[in-house]
Structures are given as structure tokens and as C-alpha cells.
């Protein structure tokens, strides 16, 4: 009996040793894989870091007019209407840039599109810096608008196409965050330097972008789309690490490209079929009302709003605006997956409506000479509540919902056309709101609040699959 037990023990020994070897090899593999992933993540992070300078430039352009309004009007002798045109023409340029961005990015590549955008922004900033009249000022502003219109499309597309699946969502949200940081930076710096110096400061993100693009690869998906197989594999290997196995991902990308190219041609009207109409209404309406809600009107005229409300230091209000915007945008990005898209839109819509109501009440009191000590408080509270509420939900959630809307493969091309059309209307709404910001605020926020209730209908949960 004892011998049999010893034999059993002897049989167990090699199995235990083999198991230890397997565990040891598995640890070595995990360590190797982790090291390989760290190497690949570095290039992905570097590429994202370079690309988001385009988003930072976007924010800088948007935030330029608020802290410089008084100085530009005084130096160049502009009327309020002329300065309003200067502020709003940015959105007209962005409208044209957004509409042409898809064709440009598909023709010259994602990096080429970002270079072209930077050229327009540099030319625009130089025109603003050397301006002696309103005409050259408007031309420069239009050029920067066209550049950021292209940036608004190509930067998130580039990041989404280079990032691995486990990092794609987090890295893509950096686009919106950097827009806000750029805008807040322009607000802050604009309170301490002249408007011409601030225009020169706007060149810096473009210069960094230009230099950085020399050290990062092109989008592998675009290279596969144009049939450059050699560069496609080289770019994908550079992003994933030189020792990484890219075979499966390369095949997946190729299969996706071939599927898209084999699809029958569809038009934008195909999306208005009964089975897609709810998705179209919700996705596009959120995008359109995001701008018709007046965020650009509020941000472009922040300093003037604080001054007209009787705040002793309009610059202090502008600084507070900048300090509120960044952390709340970051908070909104963290809550996006935890709280859900629709609850954030509901809270955000209610908050922006409240902010508009408080700011409007401040100017109502001013017009009727009531409660002068409360006017600045109500105006500052209204603007800050509005900005904070917009940043936590309406700023990013419509983009996320639009990207998650489940259109069938055969309608992917048409859905891109629809995105371009909604961007066109969005920019037009932004332009009108900057021109008529005193009259439209309440109307559009009532509509947005009702729209949020519509999206909260549980029957439409399939439109927002991640809640």
C-alpha cells in the first residue's frame, strides 16, 4: 500500500513541475505583452497629444473675442454691430470648413487635413494681428473659422482611427476637453495681454501641431482605404509596437473597408425611412439645438454681459467663466458612462434654462430700474450656471449620442452626409444666435428642455444603447 502511494506521489511530481512551468511561462507572456502594450500606447498617446492641439486651437479661436471686445472696438473704432459681425463670422467660416472637411480628409489624409487647417488658422491670426480696419479683421476671423471647421471633423476622426478599442472612448473625449481648455486659456490670457498679442499667441498651437505631425504616423484606416498597403502596415505596426501581432487587426480593418466599398449607393433621404426616423430626429435635433441654445452667444459676449450688468470688473467675471468651464467639463466626461447620456442632457437642459432665466431677470431689473444691488449677482450667477450646465452635458453628450446612433452599414455614407448637414445647420444657428443673442435665448431652451423629455422616453432607449 505504501509503495502504491509513493508511485502516485511520483506521478504527481512531473505534473506539478509542468504546471509551475506553465504559470511561469504565462507570467513571462503577460510581462512581454504588457511591455509591448506600453510601447504601443506611447505612440498612440503621442499621436493623440499632437492631434488635440487642433482642438486646443479650436477653443482658442472661439474664446478670442470675449476678452478683446472693448479693446478692438476702441482701437479700430468698430460699432457694436461691426464687432458682432467679427465675432459671428467665425461660425460662417466653420460652417464651410465643416462641410468640406470630409472630402478634404479623404483626399489628402488626416494629417494633410490638419496641416491645411493649421495653414488657414495661421493666415487668419496674422490677418487679425496686422488689421487696421474691420474688413481685414473679418477676413482673418473667417480664415480661422474655416480652419477650425476642418479641425472639428478631422481631429476626433483621427484619434478614433488610431486608438485601440480599450482606449478609444477616453482618448476621443479629450477633443472636447481640449476645446474647453483652449477657450478658457484664451479668456484668461486675454485679460492680461493686448488683443494683437493674443492673436500671436493663437499661432502657438498651430506651430506645435505642424512640428508634431512630422513624428506621428498617418491613420492606418485612411491608408487602407486609399490602397497603400505598405504604409498601412507600417503605420499600424508603429502604433501597436514593432513586435506586436497586427495580423488580426489589419484583417479586420481591411474587411471593414471592403464592406463599405461594396455597399450600394444611398442618399441622405434613405435615412428618413420609418425604421430610422427616430434616430435621425433625436441625433440631429440634439446637435442642432446644442448651438441654437446659444453657447457661442454667451461665450462671445461674456465680458460685455458682465459689464452691462454692472459688475465692477468684467475681467473678474471672465476669469470666473474660465475657471468654471474646465473642471465641470472634466466632471461631465467622467459621468457620461456612469450616469448615462439622457439624465445628463436633462440636468444640463434644466440648468441652462435656469441660467438664461437668471441672466434675463438681471437685465429686466436693469431696464425697469429695480434692485440695482442684485443685478450683477443675478447676471454672474446666470452666466456661470449656464456655462456649468452646458459643460456637464450638452457640450459633449449630443456628439456621443450621434456617434452611437445605430444606422445600418448600407446607410453609413448617408449618415456622414447627414452629420455634415446637421453641422451646417448647427453653425448657422450659432451665427444667428450671436447676432440675435438677446431675443432667442428663452425660446430655444424651452425647445431643448422639451427635446430632452422626448429623448427620455423609454420607448426610444434603442437610440441611446449605452443609456
C-alpha positions in Angstrom: 0.0 0.0 0.0 2.8 2.4 0.9 4.6 1.6 -2.4 1.4 2.4 -4.3 1.2 5.7 -2.5 4.8 6.5 -3.3 4.2 5.7 -7.0 1.2 8.0 -7.0 3.3 10.8 -5.5 6.0 10.2 -8.1 3.3 10.5 -10.8 2.2 13.8 -9.3 5.6 15.4 -9.3 6.1 16.0 -13.1 2.5 17.3 -13.3 3.2 19.9 -10.6 6.5 20.9 -12.2 4.8 21.3 -15.6 2.0 23.4 -14.0 4.7 25.6 -12.4 6.4 25.9 -15.8 3.1 26.8 -17.5 2.4 29.5 -14.8 5.9 30.8 -15.2 5.6 31.0 -19.0 2.2 32.6 -18.7 3.7 35.3 -16.4 6.5 35.8 -18.9 4.0 36.2 -21.7 1.9 38.7 -19.7 5.0 40.6 -18.9 6.1 40.6 -22.5 2.5 41.6 -23.6 2.4 44.4 -21.0 5.8 45.7 -22.2 4.7 45.6 -25.8 1.4 47.4 -25.0 3.3 50.1 -23.1 5.5 50.7 -26.2 2.4 50.9 -28.5 0.5 53.1 -26.0 3.3 55.6 -26.1 2.9 56.2 -29.8 -0.9 56.3 -29.6 -0.7 58.9 -26.7 1.9 60.9 -28.6 -0.3 61.0 -31.7 -3.3 62.0 -29.7 -1.3 64.7 -27.9 -0.3 66.2 -31.2 -3.8 66.0 -32.7 -5.6 67.6 -29.8 -3.6 70.8 -30.4 -6.1 71.2 -33.2 -8.9 71.0 -30.6 -7.0 73.5 -28.4 -6.7 75.8 -31.4 -10.5 75.5 -31.9 -11.1 76.6 -28.3 -8.6 79.5 -28.7 -10.4 80.8 -31.7 -13.8 80.6 -30.0 -12.6 82.3 -26.8 -10.7 85.1 -28.6 -13.5 87.6 -29.0 -14.8 87.8 -25.4 -11.8 89.3 -23.6 -10.8 91.5 -26.5 -14.1 93.2 -27.4 -13.6 96.5 -25.7 -10.0 96.9 -26.8 -10.7 96.0 -30.5 -13.7 98.4 -30.7 -11.7 101.2 -29.2 -8.5 100.7 -31.3 -10.3 100.2 -34.6 -13.4 102.3 -34.0 -15.8 99.5 -34.6 -19.5 99.7 -33.7 -21.3 97.0 -31.8 -22.8 95.7 -35.0 -19.4 95.6 -36.7 -17.9 93.7 -33.8 -20.9 91.3 -33.8 -20.1 90.5 -37.4 -16.4 89.9 -36.4 -17.5 87.5 -33.7 -20.1 85.6 -35.7 -18.3 85.3 -39.0 -16.1 82.7 -37.3 -19.1 80.4 -37.4 -19.7 81.0 -41.1 -16.1 80.0 -41.8 -16.5 77.0 -39.6 -19.7 76.1 -41.5 -17.8 76.0 -44.8 -14.9 74.2 -43.2 -17.1 71.5 -41.6 -19.0 70.9 -44.9 -15.8 70.4 -46.9 -13.8 68.6 -44.2 -14.9 65.1 -45.1 -13.8 65.4 -48.7 -10.5 67.1 -47.7 -9.7 64.4 -45.1 -10.5 61.6 -47.5 -8.4 63.2 -50.3 -5.2 64.3 -48.6 -5.4 62.2 -45.5 -6.0 63.1 -41.8 -2.5 64.6 -41.3 -2.8 66.5 -44.5 -6.2 67.9 -43.5 -4.8 69.0 -40.1 -1.9 70.7 -41.9 -4.3 72.5 -44.1 -6.4 73.6 -41.2 -3.3 74.9 -39.4 -2.3 77.0 -42.5 -5.8 78.6 -42.6 -5.6 79.4 -38.9 -2.1 80.8 -39.1 -3.1 83.0 -42.1 -6.2 84.1 -40.1 -4.3 85.0 -37.0 -1.7 87.0 -38.9 -4.5 88.9 -40.7 -6.1 89.8 -37.3 -2.7 90.8 -35.9 -2.0 93.2 -38.8 -5.5 94.5 -39.1 -6.1 98.2 -39.5 -9.8 98.0 -40.3 -12.9 95.9 -39.8 -12.6 94.2 -43.3 -9.2 92.6 -42.7 -10.3 91.7 -39.2 -13.3 89.8 -40.6 -11.2 88.1 -43.3 -8.8 86.8 -40.7 -11.6 85.7 -38.5 -13.3 83.9 -41.4 -10.0 82.1 -42.2 -9.6 80.9 -38.7 -13.2 79.7 -38.7 -12.6 77.7 -41.8 -9.6 76.1 -40.2 -11.3 75.1 -37.0 -14.3 73.8 -39.1 -11.9 71.2 -40.6 -10.4 70.6 -37.2 -13.8 69.9 -35.7 -14.1 66.8 -38.0 -10.6 65.5 -38.6 -9.2 65.6 -35.0 -11.8 63.2 -33.4 -11.8 61.0 -36.5 -8.0 60.7 -36.4 -8.0 59.9 -32.7 -10.7 57.3 -33.1 -8.9 55.6 -36.1 -5.5 55.3 -34.3 -6.6 54.3 -30.8 -7.1 50.7 -29.7 -10.6 49.8 -28.7 -9.9 49.8 -25.0 -8.7 53.5 -25.1 -10.8 54.9 -27.9 -13.6 56.3 -25.8 -11.4 58.0 -23.3 -9.0 59.5 -25.8 -11.8 60.8 -28.0 -13.3 62.7 -25.1 -10.0 64.7 -24.9 -11.1 66.5 -28.1 -14.0 68.3 -26.3 -11.9 68.8 -23.1 -9.1 70.5 -25.0 -11.6 72.7 -26.8 -12.8 73.9 -23.4 -9.2 74.3 -22.1 -8.3 76.3 -25.2 -11.3 78.6 -24.8 -10.6 79.1 -21.1 -6.9 79.8 -21.8 -7.9 82.5 -24.3 -10.2 84.0 -21.7 -7.5 84.1 -19.0 -4.6 85.3 -21.2 -6.8 87.8 -22.9 -7.3 89.6 -19.6 -3.6 90.4 -19.2 -2.3 90.9 -22.8 -3.4 93.0 -25.7 -5.7 91.7 -28.5 -2.8 91.7 -31.0 -0.6 89.7 -28.7 -3.4 87.3 -28.1 -3.7 86.8 -31.8 0.0 85.9 -31.9 -0.5 83.5 -29.1 -3.1 81.8 -31.2 -0.3 80.8 -33.6 1.5 78.6 -31.0 -0.9 75.6 -31.1 -0.6 75.6 -34.9 3.2 75.6 -34.8 3.2 72.7 -32.3 0.8 70.8 -34.4 2.9 71.3 -37.6 6.1 70.1 -35.9 4.4 67.2 -34.1 2.8 65.9 -37.3 6.3 65.1 -38.6 6.8 62.5 -35.8 3.5 60.6 -35.9 2.0 58.1 -38.4 -0.9 58.7 -40.7 -4.3 57.0 -39.9 -4.0 53.3 -40.8 -7.6 53.2 -41.8 -7.2 56.0 -44.3 -4.1 54.4 -45.8 -6.0 51.1 -46.2 -8.9 53.0 -47.8 -6.6 54.5 -50.5 -4.9 51.2 -51.0 -1.4 52.0 -49.7 -0.8 48.6 -48.2 2.9 49.1 -47.4 2.3 52.4 -45.4 -0.9 50.9 -43.9 1.0 48.0 -42.2 3.9 50.3 -41.3 1.6 52.8 -39.6 -0.3 50.2 -37.8 2.9 48.5 -36.6 4.3 51.8 -35.4 1.1 52.4 -33.4 0.8 49.0 -31.9 4.6 48.3 -31.3 7.2 46.7 -33.6 6.8 43.3 -32.0 3.0 43.3 -31.9 0.9 40.9 -33.9 -1.2 43.2 -36.1 -2.5 40.5 -38.4 -5.9 40.2 -36.9 -6.5 44.0 -36.6 -5.2 44.6 -40.1 -7.6 42.0 -41.5 -10.4 43.5 -39.5 -9.7 47.0 -41.0 -9.4 45.6 -44.5 -12.7 43.7 -44.2 -14.4 46.8 -42.9 -13.1 49.0 -45.8 -14.0 46.3 -48.3 -17.5 46.1 -46.8 -18.0 49.9 -47.0 -16.8 50.0 -50.6 -19.1 47.2 -51.7 -22.2 48.7 -50.2 -24.8 50.1 -52.7 -25.0 53.8 -53.1 -27.6 55.5 -50.8 -28.7 59.1 -50.4 -29.4 61.1 -47.3 -33.1 60.6 -47.9 -32.8 56.9 -47.2 -32.3 57.8 -43.6 -35.8 59.2 -43.3 -37.4 55.8 -43.6 -39.7 54.7 -40.9 -37.2 52.5 -39.1 -34.5 55.2 -38.9 -36.6 58.3 -38.4 -36.5 58.3 -34.5 -32.7 58.0 -34.6 -32.4 60.8 -37.1 -34.7 63.2 -35.2 -33.0 62.6 -31.9 -29.4 62.6 -33.1 -29.7 65.6 -35.4 -32.0 67.6 -33.2 -29.6 67.4 -30.3 -26.8 68.5 -32.5 -28.7 71.5 -33.9 -30.3 72.7 -30.6 -26.9 72.4 -29.0 -25.9 75.5 -30.9 -29.3 77.1 -31.1 -29.2 77.0 -27.3 -26.8 79.9 -27.5 -23.4 78.8 -26.1 -21.4 80.8 -28.6 -23.6 83.9 -28.0 -23.0 83.6 -24.3 -19.2 83.0 -24.6 -18.6 85.6 -27.2 -20.3 88.3 -25.2 -19.4 87.2 -21.7 -17.3 90.3 -20.9 -19.9 92.7 -22.3 -22.7 90.9 -20.3 -20.9 91.3 -17.1 -20.1 94.9 -17.8 -23.6 95.8 -18.8 -25.0 94.1 -15.7 -23.0 96.5 -13.6 -20.2 94.2 -12.4 -17.3 96.3 -11.2 -14.7 94.2 -13.0 -15.8 92.4 -16.2 -12.4 90.7 -16.3 -13.1 89.0 -13.0 -16.3 87.6 -14.4 -14.5 86.3 -17.5 -11.9 84.6 -15.3 -14.7 83.0 -13.2 -16.2 81.8 -16.5 -13.0 80.1 -17.5 -12.4 78.6 -14.1 -15.9 77.0 -14.0 -15.8 75.6 -17.5 -12.8 73.3 -17.4 -13.4 71.3 -14.2 -17.1 70.8 -14.9 -16.4 69.6 -18.5 -14.0 67.1 -17.0 -16.7 66.0 -14.5 -19.2 65.6 -17.3 -16.7 63.3 -19.1 -16.4 61.1 -16.1 -20.2 61.0 -15.5 -21.0 60.2 -19.2 -20.8 56.5 -18.7 -21.8 56.3 -15.1 -24.9 58.5 -15.1 -26.0 58.0 -18.7 -26.4 60.3 -21.6 -30.1 61.2 -21.2 -30.0 62.1 -17.5 -27.0 64.4 -18.2 -28.9 66.1 -21.0 -32.0 66.5 -18.8 -30.0 68.1 -16.0 -28.0 70.2 -18.4 -31.0 71.5 -20.2 -32.7 72.5 -17.0 -29.6 74.2 -15.8 -29.0 76.2 -19.0 -32.7 77.3 -18.9 -32.2 78.4 -15.3 -29.0 80.3 -16.2 -30.8 82.1 -19.0 -33.7 83.0 -16.8 -31.4 84.5 -14.1 -29.4 86.5 -16.6 -32.6 87.7 -18.3 -34.1 88.7 -15.0 -30.9 90.8 -14.2 -31.4 92.8 -17.4 -35.2 93.1 -16.8 -34.4 94.7 -13.4 -32.0 97.0 -15.1 -34.5 98.1 -17.8 -37.1 98.9 -15.1 -34.5 100.3 -12.6 -35.3 97.6 -10.0 -33.0 96.1 -7.3 -29.7 97.5 -8.6 -27.6 95.6 -6.0 -29.0 92.3 -7.3 -28.3 92.8 -11.0 -24.6 91.9 -11.1 -25.2 88.9 -8.8 -28.0 87.6 -11.0 -26.0 88.1 -14.2 -22.9 86.4 -13.0 -24.8 83.6 -11.4 -26.9 83.1 -14.5 -23.9 83.0 -16.9 -21.9 80.7 -14.7 -24.9 78.3 -14.1 -25.5 78.3 -17.9 -21.8 77.6 -18.7 -21.5 74.9 -16.0 -24.8 73.2 -17.0 -23.8 73.3 -20.7 -20.4 71.9 -20.0 -21.6 68.9 -18.0 -24.0 67.6 -20.6 -25.0 69.5 -23.7 -21.4 70.1 -24.7 -20.4 66.5 -25.2 -23.5 64.3 -24.9 -25.0 65.1 -28.4 -21.8 64.2 -30.1 -21.6 60.9 -28.2 -25.3 60.0 -28.9 -24.8 60.9 -32.6 -21.8 58.6 -32.8 -23.7 55.8 -31.1 -26.8 56.0 -33.2 -27.2 52.6 -34.8 -27.5 53.1 -38.5 -27.2 50.0 -40.8 -24.0 49.6 -42.7 -25.6 50.4 -46.0 -26.6 53.9 -44.6 -23.1 54.7 -43.1 -22.2 57.0 -46.0 -25.6 58.8 -45.9 -25.3 59.2 -42.1 -22.0 61.1 -42.7 -23.8 63.3 -45.1 -26.5 63.8 -42.5 -23.8 64.7 -40.0 -22.4 67.3 -42.4 -25.9 68.7 -42.9 -26.5 69.0 -39.2 -23.1 70.7 -38.8 -24.2 73.2 -41.4 -27.4 74.0 -39.6 -25.6 74.0 -36.3 -23.1 76.6 -37.4 -26.0 78.7 -39.0 -27.8 78.5 -35.7 -24.6 79.7 -33.9 -24.3 82.6 -36.3 -27.9 83.7 -35.8 -27.6 83.4 -32.1 -24.5 85.6 -31.9 -26.3 88.2 -34.0 -29.6 87.9 -32.1 -28.5 86.7 -28.7 -30.8 89.0 -26.7 -34.0 87.6 -28.3 -33.7 83.9 -28.8 -32.4 82.5 -25.5 -35.6 81.5 -23.7 -37.3 80.1 -26.8 -34.5 77.7 -27.7 -34.0 76.5 -24.1 -37.7 75.7 -23.8 -37.5 73.7 -27.0 -34.3 71.9 -25.8 -35.9 71.0 -22.5 -38.9 69.5 -24.3 -36.5 67.7 -26.6 -34.7 66.2 -23.6 -38.0 64.9 -22.3 -38.6 63.3 -25.8 -35.2 61.5 -25.6 -36.0 60.3 -22.1 -39.0 58.3 -23.4 -38.1 54.6 -22.6 -39.6 53.5 -25.9 -36.6 55.3 -27.6 -33.9 53.6 -25.5 -32.6 51.8 -28.6 -31.4 55.1 -29.9 -29.1 55.5 -26.9 -28.0 51.9 -26.3 -25.5 52.9 -23.6 -28.1 54.9 -21.8 
